[in-house]
Amino acid sequence: MVVVQAHTGSGLPVTLQFGPAEVRVTTVSPVRQRAARLACGLLIAAFAVAAVAVNTDVRGFRGAGTGLWVAAGVLAVACGAAGGWWFSTVRADRRRPAGTLTPGEVASGTSSTADGTVTVALTLADGSARSYSARGHQGALLAGEFGRLLAVHP
């Protein structure tokens, strides 16, 4: 089970991949999220400009259509570049080594809910503490999967 859009106690975005006997914690680069937003925004803008360009001849603006089609093309190319940037950050995130957490390393764990955010706080055997939080359905998955993982190993 994979829990996406989770955050550490310090606010870093992470992806948690739950296996039968461990959790892989992979840090997600904030640049990756910016690249995805930029690519989606440029795609929407390209479609919007193209929709206006389609209607310029119908509305009687004969010279504006060509310029709008060029603008839509430029936005589409920029969208492709942003998509390539996103893809490269995804590959970089996957190449980065993931941390693991096994039930034997966890001394105790609690879960709490506040304003739709589920937070799982873990106290490790070495005395350090970690916490992970997620909102909505991802939060329910987070608490359920940590509960399943820690219940297997008393």
C-alpha positions in Angstrom: 0.0 0.0 0.0 1.3 3.4 -0.9 0.3 6.6 1.0 1.0 9.7 -1.1 0.8 13.3 0.0 2.0 12.6 3.5 4.2 15.0 5.5 6.9 14.5 8.1 6.7 16.3 11.4 9.0 19.0 9.9 6.6 19.5 7.0 8.6 17.7 4.2 6.4 15.9 1.7 7.0 12.1 1.6 5.6 9.0 0.1 5.2 6.0 2.4 5.2 2.5 0.8 4.0 -0.1 3.3 5.3 -3.7 2.8 4.7 -6.8 4.9 7.5 -6.0 7.3 8.7 -2.5 6.7 7.8 1.0 5.6 9.9 2.7 2.9 9.9 6.5 3.3 10.8 8.4 0.1 11.2 12.2 0.2 9.3 14.0 -2.5 11.0 17.1 -3.9 9.0 20.3 -3.6 10.3 21.2 -7.1 8.4 18.2 -8.4 5.1 19.7 -7.2 5.9 23.1 -8.7 6.7 21.5 -12.0 3.4 19.6 -12.0 1.4 22.7 -11.2 3.2 24.7 -13.9 2.7 22.0 -16.6 -1.0 21.7 -15.7 -1.5 25.5 -15.7 0.2 25.9 -19.0 -1.9 23.1 -20.5 -5.1 24.8 -19.3 -3.9 28.1 -20.6 -3.1 26.6 -24.0 -6.5 25.1 -24.3 -8.2 28.3 -23.3 -6.3 30.3 -25.9 -7.0 27.7 -28.5 -10.7 27.9 -27.6 -10.7 31.6 -28.1 -8.7 31.3 -31.4 -11.3 28.9 -32.8 -14.1 31.5 -32.2 -12.2 34.5 -33.5 -13.3 33.9 -37.2 -16.8 33.2 -36.1 -17.0 36.5 -34.2 -15.5 38.6 -37.0 -11.9 39.1 -35.6 -10.1 37.9 -38.7 -6.5 38.9 -37.9 -6.5 37.8 -34.3 -6.9 34.1 -35.0 -3.4 33.5 -36.3 -1.8 35.3 -33.3 -3.9 33.4 -30.9 -3.0 30.1 -32.5 0.7 31.0 -32.3 0.2 31.8 -28.6 -1.5 28.5 -28.0 1.3 26.7 -29.7 3.9 28.5 -27.6 2.0 27.6 -24.4 1.7 24.0 -25.5 5.5 23.9 -26.1 6.1 25.4 -22.7 3.7 22.9 -21.2 5.8 20.1 -22.8 9.0 21.6 -21.4 7.4 21.8 -17.9 6.3 18.2 -18.3 9.8 17.2 -19.1 11.0 19.1 -16.0 8.4 17.2 -13.9 9.5 13.9 -15.4 13.2 14.5 -14.6 12.3 15.4 -11.0 10.3 12.2 -10.7 13.3 10.2 -11.9 15.6 12.0 -9.5 13.2 11.3 -6.6 13.1 7.6 -7.5 16.9 7.4 -7.6 17.3 9.0 -4.2 17.7 6.3 -1.5 14.6 5.7 0.6 14.7 5.3 4.4 13.1 2.3 5.9 11.3 1.8 9.2 10.7 -1.7 10.6 8.4 -2.7 13.5 11.5 -3.7 15.6 12.7 -0.1 15.5 9.4 1.3 16.9 9.0 1.4 20.7 5.5 3.0 20.7 3.1 4.8 18.4 0.0 7.0 18.7 -2.4 8.4 16.3 -4.5 11.6 16.6 -6.9 13.5 14.4 -7.3 17.3 14.2 -9.2 19.3 11.5 -9.2 16.4 9.1 -5.5 15.7 9.5 -4.4 12.3 10.9 -1.0 12.3 12.6 0.9 9.2 13.5 3.6 9.8 16.1 6.2 7.1 16.6 8.8 6.8 19.4 11.7 4.7 18.2 13.7 2.3 20.2 16.7 4.6 20.2 14.6 7.3 21.9 14.1 9.5 18.9 10.7 10.5 17.6 9.1 10.7 14.1 5.7 11.8 13.0 3.8 11.6 9.8 0.6 13.3 8.8 -1.9 13.2 6.0 -5.3 14.6 5.3 -8.6 12.9 4.3 -8.6 9.4 2.9 -4.8 9.3 2.8 -4.8 10.0 6.5 -7.1 7.1 7.2 -4.8 4.8 5.1 -1.7 6.2 7.0 -3.2 5.3 10.5 -4.6 2.0 9.3 -1.3 0.8 7.7 0.8 1.8 10.6 -1.6 0.0 12.9 -1.5 -3.1 10.8 2.3 -3.0 10.6 2.9 -2.5 14.3 0.2 -5.0 15.4 1.9 -7.8 13.5 5.0 -7.4 15.7 4.1 -7.0 19.4 
